[in-house]
């Protein structure tokens, strides 16, 4: 790192603002990755040098941070694309953006710590304290987003630092002071808006979302951050709590929970009417001009993100069944094609053995397991799993709903069981429409779960094979059926879950 080549004296190349401006002129403008890497190294170098006067350190860090912003926005748009990125490309972008956000956040926090220690130059900082605090929180939010897209472990230091900033802003009565976050941005923000944005977004079930939807929901929460309130007295509609004395990730508010003077509560109720209006507009396939989401996102994508947030604010998800700690070994196949192969295993004599997972706890609707880092690279939110508990003959299917890494880099995976038994079936087109459908393709027929309505069926089909105007024929348990489309229930990563209405074919004999 560049910090190693400088002696700890005031003659650091970035100690003078004019010298820093000169260095910026030499940045590689045509290579955004190299440019951001060099800015990251300079930010780290400046932040680690305590010999630089505090006010100069803050001025230089602001200059470097501002120089990076347009490039960050460009690369972020490329990273959070609706299209699948190659693994090398995705990893390179993640490293560039993640490292920069981490070092930028650490830089502002070091300046904040020096200021709180009353170091020389603090008087100049005091006049710009709201700017320092909003820059610190904003950088922490970006850092948190790039941890979250890899479902990474969030160090407790992040929440501790956030609590220090919130406490100090309250003490200095600058929570609501308007600040222009960056010269390139229109409008003002405040410490309260930035903290509300971070807590409100992360609290809304981030580890249940795919990376693209993490980004879209984060941008929507940022858009309406002025409608998020933070206060010390618990109100009926408060969504999250954050304890200044024992800081951790925002916790869902429980009606009968005890409170303390150190707790702050996050209320997002004022976002509800704005999200409802936005959803009405997006349903018309119109993107409002004031929505600052960037380019390349369809109204359908933004509609899904807005509906997710609105549903979370109105009725946060609750656990539907009790978890029971139990150790169960389970055979697992990842993906739609592998699950079909496994359920057709009678003819696949050379098939590889399935994965072996140890289940940590189960409920009526799903299970949780913990995977070592080397076994978790291909698991994503929405991944289909073929599952077979040891000793059972049948294969069932589950979908990954939640992921989170711990401090040991182990991946905690929560999955919802769709059914305990599936059967492979062949599908042929039974009427007009669905011209892209290929006769004879294999699907997975999901056996009914207890309590499900009769007269219908759920099938897992190859991605984009479903057509709302295409009836299908299939044979199941020795009977021929006409399958009339009802609705697309869910798009998994490599298949679609579809509901059909069944009509038994008269005189059927198991041949269609």
C-alpha positions in Angstrom: 0.0 0.0 0.0 1.1 3.6 -0.6 1.1 4.3 3.1 4.2 2.2 3.4 6.3 4.5 1.2 5.7 7.7 3.1 7.5 8.7 6.3 5.2 9.9 9.1 5.9 13.6 8.6 3.9 16.6 7.5 5.5 16.4 4.0 3.0 13.7 2.9 2.3 14.3 -0.8 -1.4 14.8 0.0 -0.9 17.1 3.1 -1.4 20.1 0.9 -4.7 20.6 -0.9 -3.0 22.0 -4.0 -0.7 19.0 -4.3 -3.7 16.7 -3.9 -5.5 18.5 -6.8 -2.4 18.1 -8.9 -2.3 14.3 -8.2 -5.9 14.1 -9.4 -5.0 15.4 -12.8 -2.7 12.4 -13.3 -5.4 9.7 -12.6 -6.0 7.2 -15.5 -9.2 8.6 -16.9 -9.7 5.8 -19.4 -9.6 2.8 -16.9 -12.2 3.2 -14.2 -11.0 0.1 -12.3 -7.4 1.4 -12.1 -8.7 5.0 -11.3 -10.8 3.7 -8.4 -7.9 1.5 -7.2 -5.5 4.5 -7.1 -8.1 6.7 -5.3 -8.7 3.9 -2.8 -4.9 3.7 -2.1 -4.7 7.5 -1.7 -7.7 7.6 0.6 -6.2 4.8 2.7 -2.8 6.6 2.8 -4.3 10.0 3.8 -6.6 8.4 6.4 -3.8 6.4 8.1 -1.4 9.5 8.4 -2.1 11.2 11.7 0.7 13.7 11.0 -1.6 15.5 8.6 -3.4 18.4 10.2 -7.0 17.4 11.0 -8.6 20.1 8.9 -6.3 19.3 5.9 -7.0 15.6 6.3 -10.7 16.2 6.1 -10.4 18.6 3.1 -8.2 16.1 1.1 -10.5 13.2 1.9 -13.5 15.2 0.7 -11.6 16.1 -2.5 -10.7 12.4 -3.2 -14.2 11.2 -2.3 -15.8 13.7 -4.6 -13.5 12.8 -7.5 -14.6 9.2 -7.2 -18.4 9.8 -7.3 -19.1 9.9 -11.0 -17.0 6.8 -11.6 -18.7 5.0 -8.7 -22.1 5.8 -10.2 -21.0 4.5 -13.6 -19.5 1.3 -12.3 -22.5 0.7 -9.9 -24.9 0.9 -12.9 -22.8 -1.7 -14.6 -22.7 -3.9 -11.5 -26.4 -3.8 -10.7 -27.5 -4.7 -14.2 -30.6 -6.9 -14.8 -28.3 -9.0 -17.0 -26.2 -11.7 -15.6 -22.5 -10.7 -15.2 -19.6 -13.0 -15.8 -18.0 -14.2 -12.6 -14.6 -12.5 -13.3 -16.3 -9.2 -14.2 -18.7 -9.3 -11.2 -15.8 -10.1 -8.8 -13.6 -7.3 -10.2 -16.4 -4.7 -9.9 -17.3 -5.9 -6.4 -13.7 -5.6 -5.2 -13.3 -2.1 -6.7 -16.5 -0.7 -5.3 -16.4 -2.6 -2.0 -12.8 -1.6 -1.2 -13.3 2.0 -2.0 -16.5 2.3 0.1 -14.8 0.6 3.1 -11.7 2.8 3.0 -13.8 5.9 2.5 -16.0 5.1 5.4 -13.0 4.3 7.6 -11.4 7.6 6.6 -14.4 9.7 7.7 -14.7 7.7 10.9 -11.0 8.3 11.7 -11.4 12.0 11.2 -14.5 11.9 13.5 -12.6 10.1 16.2 -9.7 12.6 16.0 -12.3 15.4 16.2 -13.9 13.8 19.2 -10.5 13.6 20.8 -10.2 17.4 20.4 -7.1 17.3 18.2 -5.7 20.5 16.7 -7.7 21.7 13.7 -11.0 20.6 15.3 -12.5 24.1 15.3 -12.5 24.1 11.5 -14.1 20.7 11.5 -16.8 21.8 14.0 -18.2 24.2 11.4 -18.5 21.4 8.9 -19.6 18.7 11.4 -22.9 17.9 9.7 -21.1 17.3 6.4 -18.5 15.0 8.1 -21.3 13.0 9.7 -23.5 12.6 6.6 -20.5 11.7 4.5 -19.5 9.0 7.1 -23.0 7.5 7.3 -23.5 7.6 3.5 -20.1 5.8 3.0 -21.1 3.3 5.6 -24.4 2.6 3.8 -22.5 1.9 0.5 -20.0 -0.3 2.4 -23.0 -2.2 3.9 -24.6 -2.7 0.5 -21.5 -4.3 -1.0 -21.2 -6.6 2.1 -24.8 -7.5 1.7 -24.7 -8.4 -2.0 -22.3 -11.3 -1.0 -24.5 -12.0 2.1 -21.4 -11.2 4.1 -20.8 -10.9 7.8 -21.4 -7.3 9.1 -18.8 -6.5 11.7 -20.3 -5.1 14.9 -18.0 -2.1 14.6 -20.2 -0.7 11.9 -23.2 -0.6 14.2 -21.0 0.8 17.1 -19.7 3.6 14.9 -23.3 4.4 13.7 -24.4 4.7 17.3 -21.6 7.1 18.1 -22.5 9.3 15.2 -26.2 9.3 16.1 -25.4 10.1 19.7 -23.1 12.9 18.8 -25.5 14.4 16.3 -28.2 14.4 18.9 -25.9 16.0 21.5 -24.8 18.7 19.0 -28.4 19.2 17.8 -27.4 18.7 14.2 -29.6 15.7 13.3 -31.8 17.8 11.0 -29.2 20.3 9.7 -29.5 20.4 5.9 -26.4 19.4 4.0 -25.5 19.0 0.3 -24.0 15.5 0.3 -21.9 16.1 -2.9 -21.6 19.1 -5.2 -22.8 16.9 -8.1 -26.1 16.1 -6.4 -29.2 18.3 -6.3 -30.9 18.9 -3.0 -30.0 18.4 0.6 -29.9 15.6 3.1 -29.3 15.4 6.9 -27.8 13.1 9.4 -31.3 11.8 10.3 -32.1 11.1 6.7 -28.8 9.2 6.1 -29.2 7.1 9.3 -32.9 6.5 8.5 -31.9 5.4 5.0 -29.3 2.9 6.3 -31.4 1.5 9.2 -34.6 1.4 7.2 -33.1 -0.3 4.1 -31.1 -2.9 6.0 -33.9 -3.7 8.4 -36.3 -4.6 5.5 -35.1 -8.2 5.1 -32.0 -7.5 3.0 -30.7 -11.1 3.4 -33.9 -12.4 1.7 -33.3 -10.4 -1.5 -31.3 -11.1 -4.7 -28.5 -8.5 -5.2 -30.4 -6.6 -7.9 -33.4 -6.1 -5.6 -31.1 -5.1 -2.7 -29.9 -2.3 -5.0 -33.4 -1.3 -6.2 -34.9 -1.3 -2.6 -31.9 0.7 -1.3 -32.4 3.3 -4.0 -36.1 3.5 -3.2 -35.5 3.9 0.5 -32.9 6.6 -0.4 -35.5 8.4 -2.6 -37.9 8.6 0.4 -35.5 8.9 3.3 -37.0 12.2 4.3 -40.1 10.2 5.2 -38.3 8.1 7.7 -38.4 9.2 11.3 -36.1 8.4 14.2 -37.2 9.1 17.7 -36.7 8.0 21.4 -40.3 7.2 22.3 -41.9 4.0 21.0 -44.9 4.6 18.8 -47.6 2.2 17.6 -46.4 2.0 14.0 -42.6 1.9 14.6 -40.9 -0.7 12.6 -37.4 -1.1 13.9 -35.4 -0.3 17.1 -31.7 0.6 17.4 -30.0 0.6 20.8 -27.3 3.2 21.3 -25.8 1.4 24.3 -25.8 -2.1 22.7 -25.7 -1.4 19.0 -26.5 -4.1 16.5 -28.4 -4.5 13.3 -31.9 -2.9 13.5 -34.4 -5.1 15.3 -38.0 -5.6 14.5 -40.2 -3.8 17.1 -42.3 -6.1 19.2 -45.5 -4.7 20.7 -44.8 -6.1 24.2 -41.0 -5.5 24.2 -39.4 -3.5 27.0 -37.7 -0.2 26.1 -34.9 1.9 27.5 -33.8 5.5 27.1 -30.9 4.4 24.9 -33.2 3.0 22.3 -34.1 4.8 19.1 -37.1 3.8 17.0 -37.4 3.9 13.2 -40.8 4.7 11.6 -41.4 4.4 7.9 -45.1 4.9 7.8 -44.9 8.2 5.9 -43.4 6.2 3.0 -46.6 4.2 2.5 -48.7 6.7 0.5 -45.7 7.6 -1.8 -45.0 3.9 -2.5 -48.7 3.3 -3.2 -48.7 6.2 -5.7 -45.4 4.9 -7.3 -46.9 1.4 -7.6 -50.0 2.7 -9.4 -47.8 4.6 -11.9 -45.4 1.6 -12.4 -48.4 -0.7 -13.1 -49.1 1.6 -16.1 -45.5 0.8 -17.3 -44.5 4.4 -16.7 -41.4 5.4 -14.8 -41.9 8.7 -12.9 -39.4 11.4 -14.0 -38.5 12.2 -10.3 -37.4 8.6 -9.6 -33.6 8.7 -9.5 -32.9 5.0 -10.0 -30.5 5.2 -12.9 -31.1 3.8 -16.4 -31.8 0.3 -17.6 -34.4 -0.8 -15.1 -37.8 -1.8 -16.4 -41.1 -0.7 -14.8 -41.7 -4.4 -13.9 -38.4 -4.6 -11.9 -39.1 -1.4 -10.0 -42.7 -2.5 -9.4 -41.5 -5.7 -7.7 -39.1 -3.7 -5.5 -41.7 -1.1 -4.6 -44.2 -3.8 -3.7 -41.7 -5.6 -1.6 -41.0 -2.5 0.5 -44.6 -1.6 0.8 -45.6 -5.0 2.0 -42.8 -5.0 4.5 -43.9 -1.6 5.9 -47.6 -2.6 6.1 -47.2 -6.2 7.3 -43.6 -7.4 8.1 -43.2 -11.1 7.5 -43.6 -13.3 10.6 -42.5 -16.8 11.3 -45.4 -19.1 10.4 -44.2 -22.2 12.3 -42.0 -23.0 15.2 -38.4 -24.0 14.6 -37.0 -27.1 16.2 -33.3 -27.7 16.6 -32.5 -31.1 15.2 -29.6 -32.7 13.3 -30.7 -34.4 10.1 -28.6 -35.5 7.2 -30.0 -34.6 3.8 -29.2 -35.5 0.2 -29.2 -32.3 -1.9 -29.2 -31.5 -5.6 -28.8 -27.9 -6.7 -30.8 -26.6 -9.7 -33.7 -27.7 -11.8 -31.9 -29.9 -14.3 -30.0 -31.8 -11.6 -33.2 -32.3 -9.6 -34.9 -33.8 -12.6 -32.0 -36.1 -13.3 -32.1 -37.2 -9.7 -35.8 -38.0 -9.7 -35.3 -40.0 -12.9 -32.3 -41.7 -11.3 -33.5 -45.2 -12.1 -31.8 -45.0 -15.5 -28.8 -42.8 -14.5 -26.4 -45.4 -13.3 -23.3 -43.2 -13.6 -24.8 -40.3 -11.8 -22.7 -38.6 -9.2 -23.6 -38.8 -5.6 -25.8 -36.0 -4.3 -24.4 -33.4 -1.8 -24.7 -34.1 1.9 -26.0 -31.4 4.1 -26.5 -31.4 7.8 -29.7 -29.6 8.8 -29.5 -27.5 11.9 -33.2 -26.9 12.5 -36.5 -27.5 10.8 -40.1 -26.2 10.8 -43.3 -27.1 9.1 -42.3 -24.9 6.2 -38.6 -25.3 5.8 -35.2 -25.8 7.2 -31.8 -24.1 8.0 -28.3 -25.4 7.3 -24.8 -24.0 7.8 -22.4 -24.5 4.9 -18.6 -24.0 4.9 -17.4 -21.2 2.6 -16.0 -23.6 0.0 -19.4 -25.3 -0.5 -21.5 -22.2 -0.8 -20.3 -20.4 -4.0 -23.2 -21.5 -6.2 -26.0 -21.0 -3.7 -28.2 -17.9 -4.3 -31.6 -16.5 -3.2 -34.1 -18.3 -5.4 -31.9 -21.4 -6.0 -34.0 -24.6 -6.4 -32.9 -27.5 -4.2 -33.9 -31.1 -4.7 -33.9 -32.6 -1.1 -34.1 -36.1 0.3 -33.8 -36.7 4.1 -31.6 -39.7 4.8 -33.8 -42.8 5.0 -36.6 -41.4 2.8 -37.3 -42.7 -0.6 -39.0 -39.6 -2.1 -37.4 -36.4 -3.3 -38.9 -33.1 -2.5 -38.0 -29.5 -3.6 -37.2 -26.4 -1.7 -36.2 -22.8 -2.6 -33.5 -20.8 -0.9 -35.1 -17.8 0.8 -32.5 -16.4 3.2 -28.7 -16.3 3.4 -26.2 -14.8 5.8 -22.6 -15.3 6.6 -21.1 -15.4 10.1 -17.8 -14.3 11.4 -16.2 -17.7 10.3 -17.4 -17.1 6.7 -19.9 -20.0 7.1 -23.1 -19.5 5.1 -26.4 -19.9 6.9 -29.0 -20.9 4.4 -32.7 -20.9 5.1 -35.0 -22.7 2.6 -38.7 -23.0 2.1 -40.1 -26.5 1.3 -42.4 -26.4 -1.7 -43.4 -30.0 -1.3 -42.0 -33.3 0.2 -42.5 -35.2 -3.0 -42.2 -34.5 -6.7 -42.5 -36.6 -9.8 -41.0 -35.9 -13.3 -43.6 -35.6 -16.0 -43.5 -35.0 -19.7 -45.5 -32.1 -21.1 -47.0 -31.6 -24.6 -49.0 -28.7 -26.0 -52.7 -29.2 -25.7 -54.1 -26.3 -27.6 -53.3 -23.1 -29.5 -50.8 -20.5 -28.3 -47.4 -20.9 -26.7 -45.7 -21.4 -30.0 -42.3 -21.4 -28.3 -43.2 -24.5 -26.2 -41.3 -27.6 -27.1 -43.3 -30.8 -26.8 -41.9 -33.5 -24.6 -40.0 -31.3 -22.2 -39.8 -32.6 -18.6 -41.3 -30.8 -15.6 -41.6 -31.6 -12.0 -45.1 -32.2 -10.6 -45.4 -31.1 -7.0 -47.5 -33.4 -4.8 -50.2 -31.5 -2.9 -49.2 -30.3 0.6 -51.8 -30.9 3.4 -54.6 -28.3 3.2 -54.1 -27.4 -0.4 -57.2 -27.1 -2.6 -58.0 -30.0 -4.9 -58.5 -29.6 -8.6 -55.3 -27.9 -9.3 -51.6 -28.6 -9.6 -48.3 -26.8 -9.2 -45.5 -27.6 -11.6 -41.9 -26.5 -11.9 -41.1 -25.8 -15.5 -38.1 -24.7 -17.5 -37.6 -21.0 -17.4 -39.8 -19.1 -19.8 -41.6 -22.3 -21.0 -44.9 -21.2 -19.4 -47.4 -19.3 -21.5 -50.7 -18.0 -20.1 -52.5 -19.0 -23.4 -51.0 -22.5 -23.7 -52.9 -25.5 -22.2 -50.8 -28.6 -21.8 -51.3 -32.3 -21.6 -49.6 -34.6 -19.2 -49.8 -38.0 -17.5 -49.6 -38.3 -13.7 -50.2 -41.4 -11.5 -51.6 -43.3 -14.5 -54.1 -40.6 -15.5 -54.1 -38.2 -18.4 -54.8 -34.5 -17.6 -55.4 -31.3 -19.4 -53.5 -28.5 -17.6 -55.1 -25.1 -18.0 -52.8 -22.2 -17.0 -53.9 -20.2 -13.9 -50.9 -18.1 -12.9 -47.1 -17.9 -12.7 -46.5 -18.2 -9.0 -42.7 -17.5 -8.9 -39.6 -17.2 -11.0 -36.8 -19.2 -9.4 -33.2 -18.9 -10.7 -33.5 -21.6 -13.4 -37.1 -22.6 -13.4 -40.7 -21.3 -13.0 -43.3 -22.4 -10.5 -46.7 -22.5 -12.2 -50.2 -23.2 -11.1 -52.6 -25.1 -13.4 -56.2 -26.1 -13.2 -56.7 -29.8 -13.9 -59.3 -31.5 -16.2 -59.1 -35.3 -16.2 -59.4 -36.7 -19.6 -62.3 -39.1 -20.1 -61.2 -42.6 -20.9 -57.6 -41.8 -20.0 -55.3 -44.8 -19.7 -52.1 -43.1 -18.8 -51.2 -42.2 -22.4 -51.7 -38.7 -23.9 
